[in-house]
Amino acid sequence: MAAAIASMVCAVALFATMNAMIKSLGDTYPVSQIVFFRSLFALVVLWPMIWRAGGWKSLKTERPWGHAWRCAAGVSAMTCGFTAITLLPLAQAAAFSFTAPLWTTLLGVLLLGERVRWRRTVALVVGFLGVLLMLRPDSSLLTGLMQGDARALGSLLGVTSAILAALAMISIRRLSTSEPSTTIVFYFMVTGVVASGLALPFHFVLPDLPDLVTLVTIGLVGGVAQVLLTRAYRGAPVAVVAPFDYTAMVWATGYGYLIWGELPDSLVILGALVVVGSGVYITLREVKLGVPRPRETTPAAKGS
């Protein structure tokens, strides 16, 4: 169990590092180009796992449409999430990604007919109040969106990414009944390469050597983090490892302050604490009640 917790903590740290690198390149390179390198070089890291699972034969599937829905939602979530990272302080972007479990619970009710008892309903409502605190849904948000304000647009994309990540998780929940995690991740990454690759001829920016190294490292770090995340969920119960996902806030705040001098304001901190508390409670209740959860979990800011 200690090894699983260590894997989770390391995975979160690596994803946070990946996000910091994404933000550092966001003003120079289009998000589609970053998604392309993230997906392509993650496949390099993931291939040994696929090979051990049976190689090409293990990738055969009888549920192509299930993978199509998962990949469409996941790649869209990744694109929105990466864009939010380039527009927002890192800590705020991380805080919005924490809302994914709230949306997953809500969509589980709407799409899968799952039952949510009063305790989780209260936690869900409280969690969404935390989202409102971070969004500030007043005239300033609407004015910011109308004027093209980066923070307002980033906030909207951060929430959109979390909703799309929740849709991806619902799809994974269904696929996991018959598909191994390696197959699910493979098709997701391939879709990311193809979808972002189609945009490259229109938006490609030729990187210099340092930036090329950073782009490749984004994919490699993301792939290693993906492997560690999978090991964490396989090595210990969800209730044990899932709460450590929220250590991402510490890493995001640290990177944001050290590199860009960013500090989250009081409403973002308060909203994040409310969302984290709600998310942890919902996770613990789902585990106690036996709600099925997939082994392969990839929140939006990590590349859904």
ZADO-1210 file (C-alpha; in nm, 4 decimals, padded with zeros to 6 digits):
<atoms>
<atom x="00.0000" y="00.0000" z="00.0000" code="MET" pos="1"/>
<atom x="00.2893" y="00.2365" z="00.0732" code="ALA" pos="2"/>
<atom x="00.4214" y="00.1750" z="-00.2777" code="ALA" pos="3"/>
<atom x="00.0812" y="00.2655" z="-00.4240" code="ALA" pos="4"/>
<atom x="00.0686" y="00.5904" z="-00.2268" code="ILE" pos="5"/>
<atom x="00.4240" y="00.6741" z="-00.3356" code="ALA" pos="6"/>
<atom x="00.3263" y="00.6052" z="-00.6985" code="SER" pos="7"/>
<atom x="00.0276" y="00.8371" z="-00.6649" code="MET" pos="8"/>
<atom x="00.2295" y="01.1185" z="-00.5092" code="VAL" pos="9"/>
<atom x="00.4983" y="01.0867" z="-00.7768" code="CYS" pos="10"/>
<atom x="00.2371" y="01.0767" z="-01.0540" code="ALA" pos="11"/>
<atom x="00.0733" y="01.3951" z="-00.9272" code="VAL" pos="12"/>
<atom x="00.4120" y="01.5679" z="-00.8998" code="ALA" pos="13"/>
<atom x="00.5005" y="01.4675" z="-01.2562" code="LEU" pos="14"/>
<atom x="00.1651" y="01.5828" z="-01.3945" code="PHE" pos="15"/>
<atom x="00.2133" y="01.9167" z="-01.2160" code="ALA" pos="16"/>
<atom x="00.5609" y="01.9433" z="-01.3682" code="THR" pos="17"/>
<atom x="00.4135" y="01.8662" z="-01.7104" code="MET" pos="18"/>
<atom x="00.1545" y="02.1404" z="-01.6617" code="ASN" pos="19"/>
<atom x="00.4251" y="02.3910" z="-01.5685" code="ALA" pos="20"/>
<atom x="00.6120" y="02.3063" z="-01.8888" code="MET" pos="21"/>
<atom x="00.2894" y="02.3444" z="-02.0880" code="ILE" pos="22"/>
<atom x="00.2330" y="02.6893" z="-01.9381" code="LYS" pos="23"/>
<atom x="00.5905" y="02.7909" z="-02.0169" code="SER" pos="24"/>
<atom x="00.5304" y="02.7161" z="-02.3871" code="LEU" pos="25"/>
<atom x="00.1728" y="02.8429" z="-02.4065" code="GLY" pos="26"/>
<atom x="00.2588" y="03.1887" z="-02.5359" code="ASP" pos="27"/>
<atom x="00.4754" y="03.0516" z="-02.8180" code="THR" pos="28"/>
<atom x="00.3147" y="02.7313" z="-02.9434" code="TYR" pos="29"/>
<atom x="-00.0487" y="02.6443" z="-03.0234" code="PRO" pos="30"/>
<atom x="-00.2203" y="02.4026" z="-02.7876" code="VAL" pos="31"/>
<atom x="-00.2743" y="02.1570" z="-03.0748" code="SER" pos="32"/>
<atom x="00.1026" y="02.1259" z="-03.1153" code="GLN" pos="33"/>
<atom x="00.1481" y="02.0660" z="-02.7411" code="ILE" pos="34"/>
<atom x="-00.1281" y="01.8021" z="-02.7445" code="VAL" pos="35"/>
<atom x="00.0450" y="01.6316" z="-03.0378" code="PHE" pos="36"/>
<atom x="00.3783" y="01.5963" z="-02.8565" code="PHE" pos="37"/>
<atom x="00.2038" y="01.5052" z="-02.5299" code="ARG" pos="38"/>
<atom x="00.0170" y="01.2195" z="-02.6970" code="SER" pos="39"/>
<atom x="00.2914" y="01.0956" z="-02.9296" code="LEU" pos="40"/>
<atom x="00.5706" y="01.0621" z="-02.6758" code="PHE" pos="41"/>
<atom x="00.3397" y="00.9275" z="-02.4055" code="ALA" pos="42"/>
<atom x="00.2874" y="00.6329" z="-02.6413" code="LEU" pos="43"/>
<atom x="00.6621" y="00.5687" z="-02.6316" code="VAL" pos="44"/>
<atom x="00.6440" y="00.5241" z="-02.2550" code="VAL" pos="45"/>
<atom x="00.3186" y="00.3252" z="-02.2601" code="LEU" pos="46"/>
<atom x="00.4231" y="00.0797" z="-02.5315" code="TRP" pos="47"/>
<atom x="00.6164" y="-00.1567" z="-02.2950" code="PRO" pos="48"/>
<atom x="00.2956" y="-00.1958" z="-02.0904" code="MET" pos="49"/>
<atom x="00.0999" y="-00.2710" z="-02.4072" code="ILE" pos="50"/>
<atom x="00.3650" y="-00.5200" z="-02.5174" code="TRP" pos="51"/>
<atom x="00.3502" y="-00.7034" z="-02.1839" code="ARG" pos="52"/>
<atom x="-00.0288" y="-00.7132" z="-02.2141" code="ALA" pos="53"/>
<atom x="00.0010" y="-00.9002" z="-02.5460" code="GLY" pos="54"/>
<atom x="00.1159" y="-00.6418" z="-02.7987" code="GLY" pos="55"/>
<atom x="-00.1015" y="-00.5644" z="-03.0984" code="TRP" pos="56"/>
<atom x="-00.3341" y="-00.8540" z="-03.0172" code="LYS" pos="57"/>
<atom x="-00.4269" y="-00.6916" z="-02.6848" code="SER" pos="58"/>
<atom x="-00.5529" y="-00.3845" z="-02.8716" code="LEU" pos="59"/>
<atom x="-00.8273" y="-00.5720" z="-03.0546" code="LYS" pos="60"/>
<atom x="-01.1645" y="-00.4431" z="-02.9429" code="THR" pos="61"/>
<atom x="-01.5285" y="-00.5152" z="-03.0104" code="GLU" pos="62"/>
<atom x="-01.6366" y="-00.1780" z="-02.8694" code="ARG" pos="63"/>
<atom x="-01.5050" y="00.0795" z="-03.1191" code="PRO" pos="64"/>
<atom x="-01.7869" y="00.3238" z="-03.0550" code="TRP" pos="65"/>
<atom x="-01.7231" y="00.3133" z="-02.6828" code="GLY" pos="66"/>
<atom x="-01.3611" y="00.4035" z="-02.7451" code="HIS" pos="67"/>
<atom x="-01.4692" y="00.6731" z="-02.9914" code="ALA" pos="68"/>
<atom x="-01.6852" y="00.8468" z="-02.7299" code="TRP" pos="69"/>
<atom x="-01.4141" y="00.8155" z="-02.4648" code="ARG" pos="70"/>
<atom x="-01.1457" y="00.9505" z="-02.7002" code="CYS" pos="71"/>
<atom x="-01.3574" y="01.2403" z="-02.8258" code="ALA" pos="72"/>
<atom x="-01.4377" y="01.3507" z="-02.4712" code="ALA" pos="73"/>
<atom x="-01.0827" y="01.2909" z="-02.3481" code="GLY" pos="74"/>
<atom x="-00.9022" y="01.4751" z="-02.6274" code="VAL" pos="75"/>
<atom x="-01.1480" y="01.7657" z="-02.6033" code="SER" pos="76"/>
<atom x="-01.0936" y="01.7783" z="-02.2264" code="ALA" pos="77"/>
<atom x="-00.7165" y="01.7739" z="-02.2766" code="MET" pos="78"/>
<atom x="-00.7334" y="02.0581" z="-02.5280" code="THR" pos="79"/>
<atom x="-00.9554" y="02.2740" z="-02.3074" code="CYS" pos="80"/>
<atom x="-00.7495" y="02.1920" z="-01.9991" code="GLY" pos="81"/>
<atom x="-00.4166" y="02.2747" z="-02.1627" code="PHE" pos="82"/>
<atom x="-00.5616" y="02.6012" z="-02.2939" code="THR" pos="83"/>
<atom x="-00.6852" y="02.6891" z="-01.9444" code="ALA" pos="84"/>
<atom x="-00.3346" y="02.6236" z="-01.8097" code="ILE" pos="85"/>
<atom x="-00.1889" y="02.8750" z="-02.0552" code="THR" pos="86"/>
<atom x="-00.4459" y="03.1407" z="-01.9585" code="LEU" pos="87"/>
<atom x="-00.4774" y="03.0983" z="-01.5814" code="LEU" pos="88"/>
<atom x="-00.2460" y="03.0859" z="-01.2820" code="PRO" pos="89"/>
<atom x="-00.1444" y="02.7214" z="-01.2375" code="LEU" pos="90"/>
<atom x="-00.3129" y="02.6879" z="-00.8992" code="ALA" pos="91"/>
<atom x="-00.6455" y="02.8119" z="-01.0354" code="GLN" pos="92"/>
<atom x="-00.6291" y="02.5776" z="-01.3343" code="ALA" pos="93"/>
<atom x="-00.5563" y="02.2874" z="-01.0973" code="ALA" pos="94"/>
<atom x="-00.8487" y="02.3881" z="-00.8757" code="ALA" pos="95"/>
<atom x="-01.0915" y="02.3719" z="-01.1677" code="PHE" pos="96"/>
<atom x="-00.9637" y="02.0250" z="-01.2593" code="SER" pos="97"/>
<atom x="-01.0617" y="01.9076" z="-00.9101" code="PHE" pos="98"/>
<atom x="-01.4283" y="01.9569" z="-00.9988" code="THR" pos="99"/>
<atom x="-01.4249" y="01.6558" z="-01.2328" code="ALA" pos="100"/>
<atom x="-01.5443" y="01.4097" z="-00.9598" code="PRO" pos="101"/>
<atom x="-01.8437" y="01.6363" z="-00.8944" code="LEU" pos="102"/>
<atom x="-01.9416" y="01.6341" z="-01.2611" code="TRP" pos="103"/>
<atom x="-01.8790" y="01.2574" z="-01.2818" code="THR" pos="104"/>
<atom x="-02.1229" y="01.1981" z="-00.9956" code="THR" pos="105"/>
<atom x="-02.3842" y="01.4249" z="-01.1526" code="LEU" pos="106"/>
<atom x="-02.3453" y="01.2687" z="-01.4981" code="LEU" pos="107"/>
<atom x="-02.3577" y="00.9219" z="-01.3425" code="GLY" pos="108"/>
<atom x="-02.7069" y="01.0077" z="-01.2228" code="VAL" pos="109"/>
<atom x="-02.8179" y="01.1630" z="-01.5514" code="LEU" pos="110"/>
<atom x="-02.6599" y="00.9152" z="-01.7949" code="LEU" pos="111"/>
<atom x="-02.6287" y="00.5894" z="-01.6015" code="LEU" pos="112"/>
<atom x="-02.9230" y="00.6196" z="-01.3651" code="GLY" pos="113"/>
<atom x="-02.6993" y="00.5835" z="-01.0591" code="GLU" pos="114"/>
<atom x="-02.8586" y="00.6553" z="-00.7243" code="ARG" pos="115"/>
<atom x="-02.7183" y="00.9367" z="-00.5106" code="VAL" pos="116"/>
<atom x="-02.8339" y="00.9415" z="-00.1502" code="ARG" pos="117"/>
<atom x="-02.8761" y="01.2538" z="00.0549" code="TRP" pos="118"/>
<atom x="-02.5216" y="01.2658" z="00.1946" code="ARG" pos="119"/>
<atom x="-02.3603" y="01.2676" z="-00.1482" code="ARG" pos="120"/>
<atom x="-02.6274" y="01.5085" z="-00.2730" code="THR" pos="121"/>
<atom x="-02.5334" y="01.7555" z="-00.0003" code="VAL" pos="122"/>
<atom x="-02.1621" y="01.7088" z="-00.0798" code="ALA" pos="123"/>
<atom x="-02.2383" y="01.7661" z="-00.4485" code="LEU" pos="124"/>
<atom x="-02.4251" y="02.0900" z="-00.3792" code="VAL" pos="125"/>
<atom x="-02.1485" y="02.2129" z="-00.1477" code="VAL" pos="126"/>
<atom x="-01.8880" y="02.1255" z="-00.4102" code="GLY" pos="127"/>
<atom x="-02.0673" y="02.3266" z="-00.6773" code="PHE" pos="128"/>
<atom x="-02.0842" y="02.6226" z="-00.4384" code="LEU" pos="129"/>
<atom x="-01.7058" y="02.5981" z="-00.4298" code="GLY" pos="130"/>
<atom x="-01.7033" y="02.6091" z="-00.8104" code="VAL" pos="131"/>
<atom x="-01.9133" y="02.9254" z="-00.8025" code="LEU" pos="132"/>
<atom x="-01.6674" y="03.0852" z="-00.5615" code="LEU" pos="133"/>
<atom x="-01.3831" y="03.0214" z="-00.8069" code="MET" pos="134"/>
<atom x="-01.5844" y="03.1237" z="-01.1136" code="LEU" pos="135"/>
<atom x="-01.7339" y="03.4426" z="-00.9640" code="ARG" pos="136"/>
<atom x="-02.0469" y="03.4164" z="-01.1815" code="PRO" pos="137"/>
<atom x="-02.1237" y="03.7888" z="-01.1651" code="ASP" pos="138"/>
<atom x="-02.1123" y="04.0749" z="-01.4108" code="SER" pos="139"/>
<atom x="-01.7305" y="04.0766" z="-01.4055" code="SER" pos="140"/>
<atom x="-01.7178" y="03.7235" z="-01.5505" code="LEU" pos="141"/>
<atom x="-01.9639" y="03.8092" z="-01.8271" code="LEU" pos="142"/>
<atom x="-01.7862" y="04.1368" z="-01.8999" code="THR" pos="143"/>
<atom x="-01.4528" y="03.9571" z="-01.9080" code="GLY" pos="144"/>
<atom x="-01.5810" y="03.6995" z="-02.1552" code="LEU" pos="145"/>
<atom x="-01.7271" y="03.9708" z="-02.3792" code="MET" pos="146"/>
<atom x="-01.3985" y="04.1624" z="-02.3712" code="GLN" pos="147"/>
<atom x="-01.1857" y="03.8527" z="-02.4330" code="GLY" pos="148"/>
<atom x="-01.0273" y="03.8606" z="-02.0860" code="ASP" pos="149"/>
<atom x="-00.7805" y="03.5706" z="-02.0545" code="ALA" pos="150"/>
<atom x="-00.8777" y="03.4773" z="-01.6980" code="ARG" pos="151"/>
<atom x="-01.2487" y="03.4733" z="-01.7719" code="ALA" pos="152"/>
<atom x="-01.1972" y="03.2579" z="-02.0811" code="LEU" pos="153"/>
<atom x="-00.9523" y="03.0346" z="-01.8934" code="GLY" pos="154"/>
<atom x="-01.2032" y="02.9831" z="-01.6120" code="SER" pos="155"/>
<atom x="-01.4758" y="02.8857" z="-01.8570" code="LEU" pos="156"/>
<atom x="-01.2411" y="02.6449" z="-02.0358" code="LEU" pos="157"/>
<atom x="-01.1248" y="02.5016" z="-01.7018" code="GLY" pos="158"/>
<atom x="-01.4814" y="02.4118" z="-01.6057" code="VAL" pos="159"/>
<atom x="-01.5538" y="02.2844" z="-01.9589" code="THR" pos="160"/>
<atom x="-01.2454" y="02.0626" z="-01.9397" code="SER" pos="161"/>
<atom x="-01.3633" y="01.9164" z="-01.6088" code="ALA" pos="162"/>
<atom x="-01.7099" y="01.8403" z="-01.7521" code="ILE" pos="163"/>
<atom x="-01.5572" y="01.6736" z="-02.0583" code="LEU" pos="164"/>
<atom x="-01.3189" y="01.4786" z="-01.8334" code="ALA" pos="165"/>
<atom x="-01.6218" y="01.3587" z="-01.6384" code="ALA" pos="166"/>
<atom x="-01.7819" y="01.2400" z="-01.9634" code="LEU" pos="167"/>
<atom x="-01.4586" y="01.0569" z="-02.0418" code="ALA" pos="168"/>
<atom x="-01.4657" y="00.8938" z="-01.6985" code="MET" pos="169"/>
<atom x="-01.8231" y="00.7777" z="-01.7544" code="ILE" pos="170"/>
<atom x="-01.7087" y="00.6193" z="-02.0817" code="SER" pos="171"/>
<atom x="-01.4097" y="00.4587" z="-01.9096" code="ILE" pos="172"/>
<atom x="-01.6398" y="00.3236" z="-01.6406" code="ARG" pos="173"/>
<atom x="-01.8385" y="00.1452" z="-01.9109" code="ARG" pos="174"/>
<atom x="-01.5368" y="00.0299" z="-02.1116" code="LEU" pos="175"/>
<atom x="-01.3563" y="-00.1060" z="-01.8050" code="SER" pos="176"/>
<atom x="-01.6072" y="-00.3889" z="-01.7763" code="THR" pos="177"/>
<atom x="-01.4461" y="-00.5572" z="-02.0770" code="SER" pos="178"/>
<atom x="-01.1446" y="-00.3525" z="-02.1935" code="GLU" pos="179"/>
<atom x="-00.7997" y="-00.3466" z="-02.0255" code="PRO" pos="180"/>
<atom x="-00.6596" y="-00.0086" z="-01.9223" code="SER" pos="181"/>
<atom x="-00.3736" y="-00.0365" z="-02.1736" code="THR" pos="182"/>
<atom x="-00.6209" y="-00.0612" z="-02.4616" code="THR" pos="183"/>
<atom x="-00.8242" y="00.2349" z="-02.3344" code="ILE" pos="184"/>
<atom x="-00.5140" y="00.4527" z="-02.2952" code="VAL" pos="185"/>
<atom x="-00.3678" y="00.3462" z="-02.6316" code="PHE" pos="186"/>
<atom x="-00.6699" y="00.4504" z="-02.8352" code="TYR" pos="187"/>
<atom x="-00.6947" y="00.7752" z="-02.6390" code="PHE" pos="188"/>
<atom x="-00.3336" y="00.8673" z="-02.7115" code="MET" pos="189"/>
<atom x="-00.3574" y="00.7663" z="-03.0781" code="VAL" pos="190"/>
<atom x="-00.6683" y="00.9821" z="-03.1141" code="THR" pos="191"/>
<atom x="-00.4779" y="01.2703" z="-02.9559" code="GLY" pos="192"/>
<atom x="-00.1957" y="01.2283" z="-03.2076" code="VAL" pos="193"/>
<atom x="-00.4300" y="01.2088" z="-03.5064" code="VAL" pos="194"/>
<atom x="-00.6681" y="01.4887" z="-03.4020" code="ALA" pos="195"/>
<atom x="-00.3926" y="01.7346" z="-03.3103" code="SER" pos="196"/>
<atom x="-00.1822" y="01.6236" z="-03.6073" code="GLY" pos="197"/>
<atom x="-00.4578" y="01.7327" z="-03.8459" code="LEU" pos="198"/>
<atom x="-00.4216" y="02.0875" z="-03.7126" code="ALA" pos="199"/>
<atom x="-00.0416" y="02.0979" z="-03.7341" code="LEU" pos="200"/>
<atom x="-00.0186" y="02.2093" z="-04.1007" code="PRO" pos="201"/>
<atom x="-00.2268" y="02.5177" z="-04.0150" code="PHE" pos="202"/>
<atom x="-00.0726" y="02.6166" z="-03.6806" code="HIS" pos="203"/>
<atom x="00.2706" y="02.4538" z="-03.6578" code="PHE" pos="204"/>
<atom x="00.5489" y="02.6667" z="-03.5081" code="VAL" pos="205"/>
<atom x="00.9008" y="02.5384" z="-03.5698" code="LEU" pos="206"/>
<atom x="01.0576" y="02.4944" z="-03.2239" code="PRO" pos="207"/>
<atom x="01.4162" y="02.5718" z="-03.1403" code="ASP" pos="208"/>
<atom x="01.6204" y="02.2976" z="-02.9737" code="LEU" pos="209"/>
<atom x="01.5422" y="02.3857" z="-02.6067" code="PRO" pos="210"/>
<atom x="01.1696" y="02.4094" z="-02.6792" code="ASP" pos="211"/>
<atom x="01.1772" y="02.0866" z="-02.8797" code="LEU" pos="212"/>
<atom x="01.3332" y="01.9131" z="-02.5802" code="VAL" pos="213"/>
<atom x="01.0594" y="02.0580" z="-02.3586" code="THR" pos="214"/>
<atom x="00.7835" y="01.9424" z="-02.5955" code="LEU" pos="215"/>
<atom x="00.9234" y="01.5887" z="-02.6044" code="VAL" pos="216"/>
<atom x="00.9690" y="01.5905" z="-02.2269" code="THR" pos="217"/>
<atom x="00.6048" y="01.6888" z="-02.1799" code="ILE" pos="218"/>
<atom x="00.5006" y="01.3675" z="-02.3536" code="GLY" pos="219"/>
<atom x="00.7536" y="01.1470" z="-02.1755" code="LEU" pos="220"/>
<atom x="00.6749" y="01.2904" z="-01.8315" code="VAL" pos="221"/>
<atom x="00.3020" y="01.2584" z="-01.8973" code="GLY" pos="222"/>
<atom x="00.3479" y="00.8962" z="-02.0054" code="GLY" pos="223"/>
<atom x="00.5517" y="00.8047" z="-01.6955" code="VAL" pos="224"/>
<atom x="00.2943" y="00.9785" z="-01.4752" code="ALA" pos="225"/>
<atom x="00.0187" y="00.7788" z="-01.6487" code="GLN" pos="226"/>
<atom x="00.1972" y="00.4516" z="-01.5706" code="VAL" pos="227"/>
<atom x="00.2496" y="00.5516" z="-01.2055" code="LEU" pos="228"/>
<atom x="-00.1151" y="00.6540" z="-01.1742" code="LEU" pos="229"/>
<atom x="-00.2305" y="00.3170" z="-01.3045" code="THR" pos="230"/>
<atom x="00.0023" y="00.1376" z="-01.0620" code="ARG" pos="231"/>
<atom x="-00.1323" y="00.3447" z="-00.7741" code="ALA" pos="232"/>
<atom x="-00.4947" y="00.2504" z="-00.8427" code="TYR" pos="233"/>
<atom x="-00.4026" y="-00.1136" z="-00.8942" code="ARG" pos="234"/>
<atom x="-00.1945" y="-00.1307" z="-00.5765" code="GLY" pos="235"/>
<atom x="-00.4365" y="00.0122" z="-00.3216" code="ALA" pos="236"/>
<atom x="-00.8064" y="00.0893" z="-00.2712" code="PRO" pos="237"/>
<atom x="-00.9386" y="00.4067" z="-00.4318" code="VAL" pos="238"/>
<atom x="-01.0204" y="00.5514" z="-00.0894" code="ALA" pos="239"/>
<atom x="-00.6525" y="00.5301" z="00.0054" code="VAL" pos="240"/>
<atom x="-00.4842" y="00.6791" z="-00.3020" code="VAL" pos="241"/>
<atom x="-00.7454" y="00.9156" z="-00.4531" code="ALA" pos="242"/>
<atom x="-00.7157" y="01.1896" z="-00.1862" code="PRO" pos="243"/>
<atom x="-00.3455" y="01.2279" z="-00.2686" code="PHE" pos="244"/>
<atom x="-00.4483" y="01.3604" z="-00.6097" code="ASP" pos="245"/>
<atom x="-00.5230" y="01.6900" z="-00.4378" code="TYR" pos="246"/>
<atom x="-00.1545" y="01.7412" z="-00.3542" code="THR" pos="247"/>
<atom x="-00.1474" y="01.8792" z="-00.7090" code="ALA" pos="248"/>
<atom x="-00.2625" y="02.2100" z="-00.5579" code="MET" pos="249"/>
<atom x="00.0592" y="02.2327" z="-00.3567" code="VAL" pos="250"/>
<atom x="00.2752" y="02.1658" z="-00.6626" code="TRP" pos="251"/>
<atom x="00.0760" y="02.4047" z="-00.8824" code="ALA" pos="252"/>
<atom x="00.0968" y="02.6834" z="-00.6241" code="THR" pos="253"/>
<atom x="00.4696" y="02.6244" z="-00.5789" code="GLY" pos="254"/>
<atom x="00.5494" y="02.6241" z="-00.9506" code="TYR" pos="255"/>
<atom x="00.3247" y="02.9226" z="-01.0105" code="GLY" pos="256"/>
<atom x="00.4915" y="03.1298" z="-00.7389" code="TYR" pos="257"/>
<atom x="00.8510" y="03.0320" z="-00.8128" code="LEU" pos="258"/>
<atom x="00.8328" y="03.0712" z="-01.1919" code="ILE" pos="259"/>
<atom x="00.5645" y="03.3350" z="-01.2555" code="TRP" pos="260"/>
<atom x="00.5172" y="03.4988" z="-00.9154" code="GLY" pos="261"/>
<atom x="00.1559" y="03.3789" z="-00.9031" code="GLU" pos="262"/>
<atom x="-00.0413" y="03.3455" z="-00.5825" code="LEU" pos="263"/>
<atom x="-00.4067" y="03.2338" z="-00.5796" code="PRO" pos="264"/>
<atom x="-00.6463" y="03.4874" z="-00.4317" code="ASP" pos="265"/>
<atom x="-00.8622" y="03.4168" z="-00.1279" code="SER" pos="266"/>
<atom x="-01.1751" y="03.3179" z="-00.3241" code="LEU" pos="267"/>
<atom x="-00.9813" y="03.0651" z="-00.5338" code="VAL" pos="268"/>
<atom x="-00.8268" y="02.9148" z="-00.2194" code="ILE" pos="269"/>
<atom x="-01.1622" y="02.9003" z="-00.0398" code="LEU" pos="270"/>
<atom x="-01.3398" y="02.7556" z="-00.3431" code="GLY" pos="271"/>
<atom x="-01.0637" y="02.4978" z="-00.3941" code="ALA" pos="272"/>
<atom x="-01.0833" y="02.3864" z="-00.0302" code="LEU" pos="273"/>
<atom x="-01.4603" y="02.3439" z="-00.0603" code="VAL" pos="274"/>
<atom x="-01.4269" y="02.1470" z="-00.3862" code="VAL" pos="275"/>
<atom x="-01.1484" y="01.9273" z="-00.2468" code="VAL" pos="276"/>
<atom x="-01.3435" y="01.8510" z="00.0702" code="GLY" pos="277"/>
<atom x="-01.6529" y="01.7664" z="-00.1300" code="SER" pos="278"/>
<atom x="-01.4564" y="01.5527" z="-00.3773" code="GLY" pos="279"/>
<atom x="-01.2836" y="01.3527" z="-00.1031" code="VAL" pos="280"/>
<atom x="-01.6154" y="01.2901" z="00.0741" code="TYR" pos="281"/>
<atom x="-01.7886" y="01.1797" z="-00.2487" code="ILE" pos="282"/>
<atom x="-01.4998" y="00.9433" z="-00.3292" code="THR" pos="283"/>
<atom x="-01.5110" y="00.7857" z="00.0173" code="LEU" pos="284"/>
<atom x="-01.8897" y="00.7453" z="00.0006" code="ARG" pos="285"/>
<atom x="-01.8712" y="00.5871" z="-00.3468" code="GLU" pos="286"/>
<atom x="-01.6136" y="00.3380" z="-00.2246" code="VAL" pos="287"/>
<atom x="-01.8244" y="00.2561" z="00.0819" code="LYS" pos="288"/>
<atom x="-02.1378" y="00.2091" z="-00.1293" code="LEU" pos="289"/>
<atom x="-01.9565" y="00.0063" z="-00.3949" code="GLY" pos="290"/>
<atom x="-02.0008" y="00.2470" z="-00.6872" code="VAL" pos="291"/>
<atom x="-01.7871" y="00.1054" z="-00.9723" code="PRO" pos="292"/>
<atom x="-01.4774" y="00.3093" z="-01.0519" code="ARG" pos="293"/>
<atom x="-01.2311" y="00.2455" z="-01.3346" code="PRO" pos="294"/>
<atom x="-00.8735" y="00.1510" z="-01.2565" code="ARG" pos="295"/>
<atom x="-00.7382" y="00.3932" z="-01.5137" code="GLU" pos="296"/>
<atom x="-00.8091" y="00.7464" z="-01.3997" code="THR" pos="297"/>
<atom x="-00.6861" y="01.0602" z="-01.5725" code="THR" pos="298"/>
<atom x="-00.8298" y="01.3963" z="-01.4587" code="PRO" pos="299"/>
<atom x="-00.8560" y="01.6827" z="-01.7059" code="ALA" pos="300"/>
<atom x="-00.5568" y="01.8854" z="-01.6186" code="ALA" pos="301"/>
<atom x="-00.3485" y="01.5742" z="-01.6490" code="LYS" pos="302"/>
<atom x="-00.4641" y="01.4922" z="-01.9919" code="GLY" pos="303"/>
<atom x="-00.7885" y="01.3189" z="-01.9615" code="SER" pos="304"/>
</atoms>
